[in-house]
Amino acid sequence: EPEVTQTPSHQVTQMGQEVILRCVPISNHLYFYWYRQILGQKVEFLVSFYNNEISEKSEIFDDQFSVERPDGSNFTLKIRSTKLEDSAMYFCASMPEGLGYTFGSGTRLTVV
Amino acid sequence: RKEVEQDPGPFNVPEGATVAFNCTYSNSASQSFFWYRQDCRKEPKLLMSVYSSGNEDGRFTAQLNRASQYISLLIRDSKLSDSATYLCVVRRRQAGTALIFGKGTTLSVSS
């Protein structure tokens, strides 16, 4: 069964550093997403990406965040100047037209 | 008011029990409804979509009441492997737009 692949599975970074979280969506999917889940909290939408541009973003997705699809396979989330409160599980997801999401297994980001 | 609200539980039930989870949503324009399952520190996985007519998938039955903005999930004959957090999820608009998650209801099934 096709999978959404995320790397790394766990990243530790110092406060103020930039991190890039990587995702390889399922190849024929059209919509790509980033969600985050702070420990013990709900899953929260960050951003959706369709047709090589952001189609929707939440109030969480401010100037600190950016997304890119640098080639035909990768989808990245960059977090600049990380803060302690950015520590969370970050999930990438992809979706073909009109059907359900497939989530990746997540990247656990720890900011120290 | 939270957009999607669930009783956090935990629900502790013996194997074979029937358990029901409830969820309410605040945005009456919401279009699509789902139940996801999340195991500890894992990604959410789609359990089932929820339709206005109600739908069943094996031991799982989902119901939607648009007038009351209420969604339910019934699990019959609980198994140990059903132990997980069950997430009520709403999509505001057409396919492709963001999913809004509830915080989840934790189920623990014991032998």
Chai-1 contact restraints between the chains, C-beta under 6 A:
chainA,res_idxA,chainB,res_idxB,connection_type,confidence,min_distance_angstrom,max_distance_angstrom,comment,restraint_id
A,Y31,B,G96,contact,1.0,0.0,6.0,A-B,restraint_1
A,K42,B,F101,contact,1.0,0.0,6.0,A-B,restraint_2
A,K42,B,K103,contact,1.0,0.0,6.0,A-B,restraint_3
A,V43,B,F101,contact,1.0,0.0,6.0,A-B,restraint_4
A,F45,B,A98,contact,1.0,0.0,6.0,A-B,restraint_5
A,E56,B,T97,contact,1.0,0.0,6.0,A-B,restraint_6
A,E56,B,A98,contact,1.0,0.0,6.0,A-B,restraint_7
A,F91,B,E43,contact,1.0,0.0,6.0,A-B,restraint_8
A,G98,B,A95,contact,1.0,0.0,6.0,A-B,restraint_9
A,G100,B,L46,contact,1.0,0.0,6.0,A-B,restraint_10
A,F103,B,E43,contact,1.0,0.0,6.0,A-B,restraint_11
A,F103,B,P44,contact,1.0,0.0,6.0,A-B,restraint_12
A,S105,B,E43,contact,1.0,0.0,6.0,A-B,restraint_13
A,G106,B,E43,contact,1.0,0.0,6.0,A-B,restraint_14
